[in-house]
Amino acid sequence: MPAMHINRLVEQVLSERAVELLDTMAAHALARLPQDITAVASLAVEADSWNDTVILMREIFEAEIQVAAGNDWLDMRILQSWGVKEGQLAWQFTPAFGQAIAAR
């Protein structure tokens, strides 16, 4: 999948706020885990925005992105898992999505 199209595809399936959170998550994971973008990453969330963040995480977790070219297609999810680790938001990108964001 061409990396230059991943942003456009994500913007088609997620709300603007979810895209902003996903961009933050991707940048954080790329900075902290550049050798393994699909490893579990975590990020502190302010207490007053915790509920809103959890709702956005659910939106990201449930999203599916489909890439099609002719008779070929790929349907992928963004997150493999997510939860709370040591009081911080934790997530793991799927291998397909991790490769796509690592390539951009």
ZISUL-V717789 format. One line per field, one symbol per residue. ss: DSSP state (a for helix, b for strand, c for the rest). phi: phi as a letter, one per 40 degrees, with the letter a starting at -180 (. if undefined). Layout:
ss->???
phi->???
//
This chain:
ss->ccaaaaaaaaaaaccaaaaaaaaaaaaaaaaaccccccccbbbcccaaaaaaaaaaaaaaaacbbbbbbccbbbbbbcbbbbbbbccbbbbbbcaaaaaaaaac
phi->.cccccccccccbbcdccccccccccccccccbccaccccbaacbcdcbdcccccccccccccbbbbbagccabbbbcbcaaibbfgbcbaaccdccdcccccc
//
